[in-house]
Amino acid sequence: MTTRTDTNKTQLRVSVATADYDTASQLFHELGMDMTTAINLFLKQSIAVNGLPFDHT
């Protein structure tokens, strides 16, 4: 579900396993970012490569 919050931002709501969220949150914290920043990086990189930003060879 997405909700428009203003003309420049959209709020995204997702469900993930609690253990995955906790582990990822800790990882991102160690990298100096929060979950929102990490998700935004994923989205921007996906757009930049026009696909999933993973080495899948």
Sequence and secondary structure as in RCSB ss.txt:
>XXXX:A:sequence
MTTRTDTNKTQLRVSVATADYDTASQLFHELGMDMTTAINLFLKQSIAVNGLPFDHT
>XXXX:A:secstr
 EEE SSS EEE     HHHHHHHHHHHHHTT  HHHHHHHHHHHHHHHTS  S   
